[in-house]
């Protein structure tokens, strides 16, 4: 995975923006009847979770 340098403030902003969308994506995944779209949304959600988690700054 390519490296990305962000400040703690930038990481926090990404976390604040992405986290609410992940919850809405879970609802969208549950509500869709299209298996291909559901699969696409699941993959996209997993990518967003990995990015968000990789930017999480450990609390010291």
Secondary structure as the mmCIF struct_conf table of DSSP 4:
data_model
#
loop_
_struct_conf.conf_type_id
_struct_conf.id
_struct_conf.beg_label_comp_id
_struct_conf.beg_label_asym_id
_struct_conf.beg_label_seq_id
_struct_conf.end_label_comp_id
_struct_conf.end_label_asym_id
_struct_conf.end_label_seq_id
HELX_RH_AL_P HELX_RH_AL_P1 UNK A 8 UNK A 31
HELX_RH_AL_P HELX_RH_AL_P2 UNK A 35 UNK A 54
TURN_TY1_P TURN_TY1_P1 UNK A 55 UNK A 55
HELX_LH_PP_P HELX_LH_PP_P1 UNK A 56 UNK A 59
#
